[in-house]
Amino acid sequence: MWASAQAGVGRLASKLDVVSKNFDAADRDHDGLLTKDEAKAGNVPFIASHFDQIDREHRGKISKQDVAAYLQSRVRPAPAAASTAAKPD
């Protein structure tokens, strides 16, 4: 069970690292924020296609923290193991 949780966290960390690097490359004005146009023009297709969901405050710009929060909200916990123990009567 812990191994699967650790694998999920590892995948999230890896995805965040890639998104962070691509975010920086797409941030044409280097203000630390992406507009929808920057996301569409940059190498961040995931961010571009989910921009409105990521921009929860409807500012028209998103930060790396906004992207990380969105990704974390999409991580689903592993389902609980079904109990095989007999229930007492």
Backbone atoms as SQL, in Angstrom:
CREATE TABLE atoms (id INTEGER PRIMARY KEY, chain TEXT, resi INTEGER, resn TEXT, atom TEXT, x REAL, y REAL, z REAL);
INSERT INTO atoms VALUES
  (1, 'A', 1, 'MET', 'N', 0.820, -1.185, 0.000),
  (2, 'A', 1, 'MET', 'CA', 0.000, 0.000, 0.000),
  (3, 'A', 1, 'MET', 'C', 0.871, 1.259, 0.000),
  (4, 'A', 2, 'TRP', 'N', 1.888, 1.302, 0.854),
  (5, 'A', 2, 'TRP', 'CA', 2.747, 2.481, 0.914),
  (6, 'A', 2, 'TRP', 'C', 3.526, 2.661, -0.377),
  (7, 'A', 3, 'ALA', 'N', 3.914, 1.521, -0.990),
  (8, 'A', 3, 'ALA', 'CA', 4.672, 1.619, -2.237),
  (9, 'A', 3, 'ALA', 'C', 3.842, 2.307, -3.316),
  (10, 'A', 4, 'SER', 'N', 2.564, 1.982, -3.370),
  (11, 'A', 4, 'SER', 'CA', 1.706, 2.614, -4.372),
  (12, 'A', 4, 'SER', 'C', 1.528, 4.094, -4.070),
  (13, 'A', 5, 'ALA', 'N', 1.415, 4.469, -2.825),
  (14, 'A', 5, 'ALA', 'CA', 1.297, 5.882, -2.452),
  (15, 'A', 5, 'ALA', 'C', 2.574, 6.627, -2.808),
  (16, 'A', 6, 'GLN', 'N', 3.717, 6.008, -2.529),
  (17, 'A', 6, 'GLN', 'CA', 4.989, 6.643, -2.853),
  (18, 'A', 6, 'GLN', 'C', 5.160, 6.794, -4.357),
  (19, 'A', 7, 'ALA', 'N', 4.718, 5.798, -5.115),
  (20, 'A', 7, 'ALA', 'CA', 4.811, 5.877, -6.571),
  (21, 'A', 7, 'ALA', 'C', 3.947, 7.033, -7.081),
  (22, 'A', 8, 'GLY', 'N', 2.768, 7.210, -6.507),
  (23, 'A', 8, 'GLY', 'CA', 1.893, 8.310, -6.906),
  (24, 'A', 8, 'GLY', 'C', 2.519, 9.659, -6.616),
  (25, 'A', 9, 'VAL', 'N', 3.134, 9.786, -5.446),
  (26, 'A', 9, 'VAL', 'CA', 3.798, 11.040, -5.080),
  (27, 'A', 9, 'VAL', 'C', 4.982, 11.279, -6.010),
  (28, 'A', 10, 'GLY', 'N', 5.709, 10.218, -6.334),
  (29, 'A', 10, 'GLY', 'CA', 6.846, 10.350, -7.246),
  (30, 'A', 10, 'GLY', 'C', 6.421, 10.816, -8.627),
  (31, 'A', 11, 'ARG', 'N', 5.314, 10.261, -9.130),
  (32, 'A', 11, 'ARG', 'CA', 4.811, 10.681, -10.443),
  (33, 'A', 11, 'ARG', 'C', 4.385, 12.146, -10.409),
  (34, 'A', 12, 'LEU', 'N', 3.738, 12.556, -9.324),
  (35, 'A', 12, 'LEU', 'CA', 3.307, 13.949, -9.189),
  (36, 'A', 12, 'LEU', 'C', 4.523, 14.875, -9.164),
  (37, 'A', 13, 'ALA', 'N', 5.540, 14.509, -8.391),
  (38, 'A', 13, 'ALA', 'CA', 6.752, 15.334, -8.309),
  (39, 'A', 13, 'ALA', 'C', 7.431, 15.436, -9.670),
  (40, 'A', 14, 'SER', 'N', 7.482, 14.339, -10.396),
  (41, 'A', 14, 'SER', 'CA', 8.093, 14.337, -11.717),
  (42, 'A', 14, 'SER', 'C', 7.296, 15.220, -12.673),
  (43, 'A', 15, 'LYS', 'N', 5.984, 15.118, -12.632),
  (44, 'A', 15, 'LYS', 'CA', 5.129, 15.934, -13.501),
  (45, 'A', 15, 'LYS', 'C', 5.282, 17.412, -13.153),
  (46, 'A', 16, 'LEU', 'N', 5.334, 17.729, -11.857),
  (47, 'A', 16, 'LEU', 'CA', 5.504, 19.123, -11.440),
  (48, 'A', 16, 'LEU', 'C', 6.828, 19.688, -11.941),
  (49, 'A', 17, 'ASP', 'N', 7.871, 18.871, -11.937),
  (50, 'A', 17, 'ASP', 'CA', 9.183, 19.324, -12.399),
  (51, 'A', 17, 'ASP', 'C', 9.136, 19.656, -13.891),
  (52, 'A', 18, 'VAL', 'N', 8.524, 18.779, -14.674),
  (53, 'A', 18, 'VAL', 'CA', 8.403, 19.013, -16.118),
  (54, 'A', 18, 'VAL', 'C', 7.543, 20.244, -16.383),
  (55, 'A', 19, 'VAL', 'N', 6.418, 20.333, -15.704),
  (56, 'A', 19, 'VAL', 'CA', 5.520, 21.481, -15.885),
  (57, 'A', 19, 'VAL', 'C', 6.231, 22.777, -15.515),
  (58, 'A', 20, 'SER', 'N', 7.015, 22.751, -14.439),
  (59, 'A', 20, 'SER', 'CA', 7.732, 23.944, -14.002),
  (60, 'A', 20, 'SER', 'C', 8.715, 24.425, -15.065),
  (61, 'A', 21, 'LYS', 'N', 9.473, 23.507, -15.635),
  (62, 'A', 21, 'LYS', 'CA', 10.442, 23.881, -16.673),
  (63, 'A', 21, 'LYS', 'C', 9.733, 24.421, -17.920),
  (64, 'A', 22, 'ASN', 'N', 8.666, 23.749, -18.324),
  (65, 'A', 22, 'ASN', 'CA', 7.926, 24.202, -19.502),
  (66, 'A', 22, 'ASN', 'C', 7.210, 25.523, -19.225),
  (67, 'A', 23, 'PHE', 'N', 6.727, 25.696, -18.006),
  (68, 'A', 23, 'PHE', 'CA', 6.088, 26.951, -17.591),
  (69, 'A', 23, 'PHE', 'C', 7.062, 28.101, -17.776),
  (70, 'A', 24, 'ASP', 'N', 8.292, 27.922, -17.275),
  (71, 'A', 24, 'ASP', 'CA', 9.303, 28.981, -17.388),
  (72, 'A', 24, 'ASP', 'C', 9.583, 29.325, -18.850),
  (73, 'A', 25, 'ALA', 'N', 9.657, 28.296, -19.700),
  (74, 'A', 25, 'ALA', 'CA', 9.929, 28.535, -21.122),
  (75, 'A', 25, 'ALA', 'C', 8.770, 29.267, -21.794),
  (76, 'A', 26, 'ALA', 'N', 7.544, 28.994, -21.378),
  (77, 'A', 26, 'ALA', 'CA', 6.363, 29.630, -21.984),
  (78, 'A', 26, 'ALA', 'C', 6.135, 31.045, -21.468),
  (79, 'A', 27, 'ASP', 'N', 6.702, 31.369, -20.324),
  (80, 'A', 27, 'ASP', 'CA', 6.502, 32.683, -19.698),
  (81, 'A', 27, 'ASP', 'C', 7.340, 33.725, -20.435),
  (82, 'A', 28, 'ARG', 'N', 6.793, 34.238, -21.536),
  (83, 'A', 28, 'ARG', 'CA', 7.541, 35.126, -22.426),
  (84, 'A', 28, 'ARG', 'C', 7.975, 36.428, -21.778),
  (85, 'A', 29, 'ASP', 'N', 7.156, 36.972, -20.882),
  (86, 'A', 29, 'ASP', 'CA', 7.542, 38.249, -20.262),
  (87, 'A', 29, 'ASP', 'C', 8.234, 38.061, -18.915),
  (88, 'A', 30, 'HIS', 'N', 8.470, 36.818, -18.537),
  (89, 'A', 30, 'HIS', 'CA', 9.229, 36.474, -17.323),
  (90, 'A', 30, 'HIS', 'C', 8.673, 37.136, -16.063),
  (91, 'A', 31, 'ASP', 'N', 7.342, 37.207, -15.976),
  (92, 'A', 31, 'ASP', 'CA', 6.734, 37.780, -14.774),
  (93, 'A', 31, 'ASP', 'C', 6.306, 36.713, -13.768),
  (94, 'A', 32, 'GLY', 'N', 6.575, 35.437, -14.079),
  (95, 'A', 32, 'GLY', 'CA', 6.216, 34.353, -13.166),
  (96, 'A', 32, 'GLY', 'C', 4.766, 33.917, -13.295),
  (97, 'A', 33, 'LEU', 'N', 4.072, 34.471, -14.275),
  (98, 'A', 33, 'LEU', 'CA', 2.673, 34.137, -14.507),
  (99, 'A', 33, 'LEU', 'C', 2.475, 33.816, -15.983),
  (100, 'A', 34, 'LEU', 'N', 1.522, 32.957, -16.277),
  (101, 'A', 34, 'LEU', 'CA', 1.176, 32.657, -17.662),
  (102, 'A', 34, 'LEU', 'C', -0.218, 33.171, -17.966),
  (103, 'A', 35, 'THR', 'N', -0.335, 33.834, -19.091),
  (104, 'A', 35, 'THR', 'CA', -1.655, 34.173, -19.609),
  (105, 'A', 35, 'THR', 'C', -2.117, 32.997, -20.471),
  (106, 'A', 36, 'LYS', 'N', -3.374, 33.002, -20.843),
  (107, 'A', 36, 'LYS', 'CA', -3.880, 31.936, -21.709),
  (108, 'A', 36, 'LYS', 'C', -3.144, 31.955, -23.054),
  (109, 'A', 37, 'ASP', 'N', -2.841, 33.144, -23.576),
  (110, 'A', 37, 'ASP', 'CA', -2.112, 33.249, -24.846),
  (111, 'A', 37, 'ASP', 'C', -0.700, 32.677, -24.722),
  (112, 'A', 38, 'GLU', 'N', -0.009, 32.973, -23.613),
  (113, 'A', 38, 'GLU', 'CA', 1.327, 32.406, -23.405),
  (114, 'A', 38, 'GLU', 'C', 1.251, 30.891, -23.314),
  (115, 'A', 39, 'ALA', 'N', 0.237, 30.377, -22.631),
  (116, 'A', 39, 'ALA', 'CA', 0.098, 28.926, -22.491),
  (117, 'A', 39, 'ALA', 'C', -0.162, 28.274, -23.843),
  (118, 'A', 40, 'LYS', 'N', -0.996, 28.904, -24.660),
  (119, 'A', 40, 'LYS', 'CA', -1.294, 28.356, -25.992),
  (120, 'A', 40, 'LYS', 'C', -0.065, 28.383, -26.895),
  (121, 'A', 41, 'ALA', 'N', 0.739, 29.443, -26.791),
  (122, 'A', 41, 'ALA', 'CA', 1.910, 29.596, -27.650),
  (123, 'A', 41, 'ALA', 'C', 3.114, 28.803, -27.149),
  (124, 'A', 42, 'GLY', 'N', 3.140, 28.484, -25.860),
  (125, 'A', 42, 'GLY', 'CA', 4.275, 27.788, -25.269),
  (126, 'A', 42, 'GLY', 'C', 4.137, 26.283, -25.364),
  (127, 'A', 43, 'ASN', 'N', 5.111, 25.593, -24.832),
  (128, 'A', 43, 'ASN', 'CA', 5.139, 24.128, -24.850),
  (129, 'A', 43, 'ASN', 'C', 4.441, 23.579, -23.601),
  (130, 'A', 44, 'VAL', 'N', 3.211, 24.025, -23.367),
  (131, 'A', 44, 'VAL', 'CA', 2.465, 23.586, -22.186),
  (132, 'A', 44, 'VAL', 'C', 1.019, 23.231, -22.578),
  (133, 'A', 45, 'PRO', 'N', 0.867, 22.190, -23.402),
  (134, 'A', 45, 'PRO', 'CA', -0.480, 21.859, -23.873),
  (135, 'A', 45, 'PRO', 'C', -1.443, 21.488, -22.747),
  (136, 'A', 46, 'PHE', 'N', -0.939, 20.844, -21.690),
  (137, 'A', 46, 'PHE', 'CA', -1.813, 20.485, -20.560),
  (138, 'A', 46, 'PHE', 'C', -2.348, 21.748, -19.896),
  (139, 'A', 47, 'ILE', 'N', -1.461, 22.705, -19.661),
  (140, 'A', 47, 'ILE', 'CA', -1.874, 23.962, -19.029),
  (141, 'A', 47, 'ILE', 'C', -2.833, 24.712, -19.958),
  (142, 'A', 48, 'ALA', 'N', -2.526, 24.761, -21.241),
  (143, 'A', 48, 'ALA', 'CA', -3.387, 25.476, -22.186),
  (144, 'A', 48, 'ALA', 'C', -4.790, 24.878, -22.221),
  (145, 'A', 49, 'SER', 'N', -4.877, 23.552, -22.217),
  (146, 'A', 49, 'SER', 'CA', -6.193, 22.923, -22.316),
  (147, 'A', 49, 'SER', 'C', -6.968, 22.936, -21.007),
  (148, 'A', 50, 'HIS', 'N', -6.286, 23.162, -19.887),
  (149, 'A', 50, 'HIS', 'CA', -6.949, 23.213, -18.578),
  (150, 'A', 50, 'HIS', 'C', -6.865, 24.597, -17.936),
  (151, 'A', 51, 'PHE', 'N', -6.525, 25.602, -18.733),
  (152, 'A', 51, 'PHE', 'CA', -6.248, 26.928, -18.188),
  (153, 'A', 51, 'PHE', 'C', -7.398, 27.449, -17.326),
  (154, 'A', 52, 'ASP', 'N', -8.612, 27.351, -17.829),
  (155, 'A', 52, 'ASP', 'CA', -9.752, 27.908, -17.085),
  (156, 'A', 52, 'ASP', 'C', -9.989, 27.194, -15.755),
  (157, 'A', 53, 'GLN', 'N', -9.727, 25.891, -15.704),
  (158, 'A', 53, 'GLN', 'CA', -9.861, 25.152, -14.441),
  (159, 'A', 53, 'GLN', 'C', -8.730, 25.510, -13.477),
  (160, 'A', 54, 'ILE', 'N', -7.538, 25.727, -14.015),
  (161, 'A', 54, 'ILE', 'CA', -6.386, 26.085, -13.175),
  (162, 'A', 54, 'ILE', 'C', -6.571, 27.496, -12.609),
  (163, 'A', 55, 'ASP', 'N', -7.110, 28.392, -13.415),
  (164, 'A', 55, 'ASP', 'CA', -7.311, 29.797, -13.023),
  (165, 'A', 55, 'ASP', 'C', -8.583, 29.915, -12.179),
  (166, 'A', 56, 'ARG', 'N', -8.529, 29.367, -10.991),
  (167, 'A', 56, 'ARG', 'CA', -9.705, 29.321, -10.106),
  (168, 'A', 56, 'ARG', 'C', -10.167, 30.701, -9.650),
  (169, 'A', 57, 'GLU', 'N', -9.253, 31.667, -9.632),
  (170, 'A', 57, 'GLU', 'CA', -9.603, 33.022, -9.201),
  (171, 'A', 57, 'GLU', 'C', -9.989, 33.912, -10.375),
  (172, 'A', 58, 'HIS', 'N', -9.982, 33.353, -11.590),
  (173, 'A', 58, 'HIS', 'CA', -10.391, 34.067, -12.808),
  (174, 'A', 58, 'HIS', 'C', -9.632, 35.390, -12.993),
  (175, 'A', 59, 'ARG', 'N', -8.302, 35.314, -12.785),
  (176, 'A', 59, 'ARG', 'CA', -7.452, 36.497, -12.946),
  (177, 'A', 59, 'ARG', 'C', -6.983, 36.684, -14.387),
  (178, 'A', 60, 'GLY', 'N', -7.073, 35.602, -15.172),
  (179, 'A', 60, 'GLY', 'CA', -6.542, 35.669, -16.531),
  (180, 'A', 60, 'GLY', 'C', -5.068, 35.345, -16.593),
  (181, 'A', 61, 'LYS', 'N', -4.469, 35.077, -15.459),
  (182, 'A', 61, 'LYS', 'CA', -3.061, 34.678, -15.343),
  (183, 'A', 61, 'LYS', 'C', -2.977, 33.592, -14.285),
  (184, 'A', 62, 'ILE', 'N', -2.047, 32.664, -14.488),
  (185, 'A', 62, 'ILE', 'CA', -1.849, 31.603, -13.493),
  (186, 'A', 62, 'ILE', 'C', -0.381, 31.513, -13.102),
  (187, 'A', 63, 'SER', 'N', -0.153, 31.070, -11.879),
  (188, 'A', 63, 'SER', 'CA', 1.203, 30.893, -11.357),
  (189, 'A', 63, 'SER', 'C', 1.535, 29.402, -11.313),
  (190, 'A', 64, 'LYS', 'N', 2.805, 29.122, -11.041),
  (191, 'A', 64, 'LYS', 'CA', 3.200, 27.723, -10.853),
  (192, 'A', 64, 'LYS', 'C', 2.433, 27.115, -9.680),
  (193, 'A', 65, 'GLN', 'N', 2.183, 27.903, -8.651),
  (194, 'A', 65, 'GLN', 'CA', 1.443, 27.409, -7.495),
  (195, 'A', 65, 'GLN', 'C', 0.013, 27.048, -7.884),
  (196, 'A', 66, 'ASP', 'N', -0.586, 27.818, -8.774),
  (197, 'A', 66, 'ASP', 'CA', -1.926, 27.499, -9.264),
  (198, 'A', 66, 'ASP', 'C', -1.919, 26.149, -9.987),
  (199, 'A', 67, 'VAL', 'N', -0.904, 25.931, -10.818),
  (200, 'A', 67, 'VAL', 'CA', -0.791, 24.678, -11.562),
  (201, 'A', 67, 'VAL', 'C', -0.591, 23.515, -10.591),
  (202, 'A', 68, 'ALA', 'N', 0.305, 23.700, -9.619),
  (203, 'A', 68, 'ALA', 'CA', 0.566, 22.636, -8.635),
  (204, 'A', 68, 'ALA', 'C', -0.700, 22.303, -7.855),
  (205, 'A', 69, 'ALA', 'N', -1.451, 23.310, -7.446),
  (206, 'A', 69, 'ALA', 'CA', -2.694, 23.071, -6.700),
  (207, 'A', 69, 'ALA', 'C', -3.689, 22.301, -7.557),
  (208, 'A', 70, 'TYR', 'N', -3.764, 22.654, -8.833),
  (209, 'A', 70, 'TYR', 'CA', -4.682, 21.945, -9.732),
  (210, 'A', 70, 'TYR', 'C', -4.257, 20.485, -9.886),
  (211, 'A', 71, 'LEU', 'N', -2.963, 20.257, -10.108),
  (212, 'A', 71, 'LEU', 'CA', -2.485, 18.880, -10.257),
  (213, 'A', 71, 'LEU', 'C', -2.742, 18.074, -8.991),
  (214, 'A', 72, 'GLN', 'N', -2.488, 18.670, -7.833),
  (215, 'A', 72, 'GLN', 'CA', -2.717, 17.964, -6.579),
  (216, 'A', 72, 'GLN', 'C', -4.194, 17.663, -6.376),
  (217, 'A', 73, 'SER', 'N', -5.071, 18.529, -6.852),
  (218, 'A', 73, 'SER', 'CA', -6.507, 18.283, -6.703),
  (219, 'A', 73, 'SER', 'C', -6.962, 17.126, -7.585),
  (220, 'A', 74, 'ARG', 'N', -6.185, 16.824, -8.613),
  (221, 'A', 74, 'ARG', 'CA', -6.533, 15.734, -9.519),
  (222, 'A', 74, 'ARG', 'C', -5.997, 14.382, -9.062),
  (223, 'A', 75, 'VAL', 'N', -5.096, 14.378, -8.087),
  (224, 'A', 75, 'VAL', 'CA', -4.543, 13.120, -7.585),
  (225, 'A', 75, 'VAL', 'C', -5.596, 12.462, -6.710),
  (226, 'A', 76, 'ARG', 'N', -5.919, 11.263, -7.052),
  (227, 'A', 76, 'ARG', 'CA', -6.926, 10.528, -6.285),
  (228, 'A', 76, 'ARG', 'C', -6.222, 9.561, -5.351),
  (229, 'A', 77, 'PRO', 'N', -6.667, 9.489, -4.106),
  (230, 'A', 77, 'PRO', 'CA', -6.050, 8.526, -3.208),
  (231, 'A', 77, 'PRO', 'C', -6.322, 7.093, -3.674),
  (232, 'A', 78, 'ALA', 'N', -5.395, 6.217, -3.378),
  (233, 'A', 78, 'ALA', 'CA', -5.571, 4.811, -3.738),
  (234, 'A', 78, 'ALA', 'C', -6.784, 4.258, -3.010),
  (235, 'A', 79, 'PRO', 'N', -7.555, 3.401, -3.670),
  (236, 'A', 79, 'PRO', 'CA', -8.722, 2.840, -2.989),
  (237, 'A', 79, 'PRO', 'C', -8.302, 1.998, -1.800),
  (238, 'A', 80, 'ALA', 'N', -9.114, 2.040, -0.762),
  (239, 'A', 80, 'ALA', 'CA', -8.826, 1.260, 0.435),
  (240, 'A', 80, 'ALA', 'C', -8.936, -0.218, 0.106),
  (241, 'A', 81, 'ALA', 'N', -8.042, -0.989, 0.694),
  (242, 'A', 81, 'ALA', 'CA', -8.083, -2.437, 0.476),
  (243, 'A', 81, 'ALA', 'C', -9.352, -3.005, 1.064),
  (244, 'A', 82, 'ALA', 'N', -9.967, -3.892, 0.331),
  (245, 'A', 82, 'ALA', 'CA', -11.195, -4.518, 0.823),
  (246, 'A', 82, 'ALA', 'C', -10.837, -5.437, 1.985),
  (247, 'A', 83, 'SER', 'N', -11.642, -5.378, 2.979),
  (248, 'A', 83, 'SER', 'CA', -11.407, -6.214, 4.154),
  (249, 'A', 83, 'SER', 'C', -11.864, -7.637, 3.868),
  (250, 'A', 84, 'THR', 'N', -10.981, -8.588, 4.143),
  (251, 'A', 84, 'THR', 'CA', -11.327, -9.989, 3.943),
  (252, 'A', 84, 'THR', 'C', -11.650, -10.674, 5.257),
  (253, 'A', 85, 'ALA', 'N', -11.523, -9.927, 6.331),
  (254, 'A', 85, 'ALA', 'CA', -11.808, -10.519, 7.636),
  (255, 'A', 85, 'ALA', 'C', -13.312, -10.695, 7.814),
  (256, 'A', 86, 'ALA', 'N', -13.693, -11.787, 8.455),
  (257, 'A', 86, 'ALA', 'CA', -15.118, -12.050, 8.700),
  (258, 'A', 86, 'ALA', 'C', -15.633, -11.073, 9.741),
  (259, 'A', 87, 'LYS', 'N', -16.833, -10.587, 9.525),
  (260, 'A', 87, 'LYS', 'CA', -17.435, -9.664, 10.461),
  (261, 'A', 87, 'LYS', 'C', -18.082, -10.454, 11.588),
  (262, 'A', 88, 'PRO', 'N', -17.931, -9.956, 12.822),
  (263, 'A', 88, 'PRO', 'CA', -18.586, -10.650, 13.937),
  (264, 'A', 88, 'PRO', 'C', -20.108, -10.528, 13.830),
  (265, 'A', 89, 'ASP', 'N', -20.792, -11.546, 14.288),
  (266, 'A', 89, 'ASP', 'CA', -22.268, -11.549, 14.241),
  (267, 'A', 89, 'ASP', 'C', -22.854, -10.692, 15.311);
